[in-house]
């Protein structure tokens, strides 16, 4: 995985490091049903992208990433990468992440 999405993921993890694991799970489980759907996962994981996308055009331009020689990154590209991560973390392949699956280190 290129450094940009990894950087975004690290920003999200670092922001959650001070919170209790249950609090983080509750923040991702938007509908409170005790599991995290792909839509909920993508919503939460794209938070940093939306904050960095100052012109709200769905593309992180190099100047918005603050990384020298960065290539533009679209929200679609980011969602594709996080969808693959979600599927890797969905250990029982039920289409959702349990608390344990979400809080486990990404594979």
C-alpha positions in Angstrom: 0.0 0.0 0.0 1.4 3.4 -0.9 2.4 5.8 1.9 -0.5 8.2 1.5 -3.3 5.8 2.6 -1.1 4.4 5.3 -0.5 7.9 6.5 -4.3 8.5 6.6 -4.8 5.3 8.5 -2.1 6.2 11.0 -3.7 9.5 11.6 -7.0 7.8 12.4 -5.3 5.2 14.7 -3.3 7.9 16.4 -6.4 9.9 17.1 -8.1 6.9 18.6 -5.2 5.8 20.7 -6.2 7.8 23.7 -9.8 6.6 23.6 -11.0 3.3 25.0 -11.4 0.5 22.5 -15.1 0.3 23.2 -15.4 4.1 22.5 -13.7 3.7 19.2 -15.9 0.8 18.2 -19.0 2.8 19.1 -17.8 5.7 17.0 -17.4 3.4 14.0 -20.6 1.4 14.6 -22.8 4.4 13.6 -26.1 2.6 13.9 -25.3 0.9 17.2 -26.1 -2.6 16.1 -23.0 -4.2 17.5 -21.2 -4.7 14.2 -19.5 -2.5 11.6 -20.7 -2.6 8.0 -18.6 -1.7 5.1 -20.4 1.6 4.7 -19.8 2.5 8.4 -16.1 1.5 8.0 -15.6 3.6 4.9 -17.4 6.6 6.5 -15.1 6.6 9.5 -11.9 5.7 7.6 -12.5 8.6 5.1 -12.8 11.2 7.9 -9.1 12.3 7.6 -9.5 12.5 3.8 -12.5 14.8 4.1 -10.7 17.0 6.5 -7.6 17.3 4.3 -9.7 17.9 1.1 -10.0 21.6 1.6 -11.7 22.3 -1.7 -14.1 19.4 -1.2 -13.6 18.1 -4.7 -13.1 14.5 -3.7 -9.4 14.6 -4.7 -6.5 15.1 -2.4 -4.2 17.3 -4.5 -0.4 17.2 -3.7 -0.6 20.5 -1.8 -3.5 19.2 0.4 -1.4 16.1 1.3 1.6 18.0 2.4 3.8 15.3 0.9 6.5 16.2 -1.6 5.8 14.8 -5.1 2.5 13.2 -4.0 0.2 12.0 -6.6 -3.5 13.1 -6.5 -5.6 10.6 -4.5 -9.3 10.3 -5.1 -11.9 9.3 -2.5 -12.7 6.4 -4.8 -9.1 5.2 -4.7 -9.0 5.5 -0.9 -12.4 3.6 -0.6 -11.1 0.8 -2.8 -8.0 0.4 -0.5 -10.1 0.5 2.7 -12.6 -1.9 1.2 -9.8 -4.4 0.6 -8.6 -3.8 4.2 -12.2 -4.4 5.5 -12.4 -7.7 3.7 -9.0 -8.8 5.1 -10.2 -7.9 8.6 -13.6 -9.7 8.2 -12.2 -13.0 9.4 -15.4 -14.9 9.5 -16.5 -13.4 6.1 -19.9 -12.4 7.3 -19.8 -9.0 5.6 -19.4 -7.0 8.9 -16.7 -6.5 11.5 -17.2 -7.6 15.0 -15.5 -5.6 17.9 -12.6 -8.1 17.8 -12.2 -7.9 14.1 -12.3 -4.1 14.0 -9.8 -3.7 16.8 -7.4 -6.3 15.6 -4.3 -5.0 13.8 -4.9 -4.7 10.0 -3.7 -7.7 8.0 
